[in-house]
Amino acid sequence: SDGSIRLHQMTSECPIMQWNDSTNGQPIIALQWALTRPAVFFALDAASNIYVWDLLENDLFPVAKETVQSEKIVAMALLGEQEKANGLLGIVLAKESGQIDIQYVKKKWASP
């Protein structure tokens, strides 16, 4: 609820990494690992900002932030195929009106 993100190992209660106030205090609505690149994850906050984290590029801050201004985003999911090396990764965004938007992610964050 405060924008903090914690990365845990399954065998420990203590986080491996913790990023406090990663969304400037906005609650995180959704967070999901990239299906095609294990070091990348995406976070959606309550202000319709999407944060891209690439832990191989920078493990302190998101490498990109995109604000969706047209309409409030209420849910996010990723789509892609782990088995395929083509690196196609998409983000499905559900808007407050019920409309669905699908966008493809840049190759540098999607390729294995």
Secondary structure, DSSP 8 states (H G I E B T S, - for coil): --S-EEEE-TT-SSEEEEETTTTTT--EEEEEE-SS-TTEEEEEETTSEEEEEETTT-SSS-SEEEE--SS-EEEEEEEE-TT-TT--EEEEEEETTS-EEEEE--HHHH--
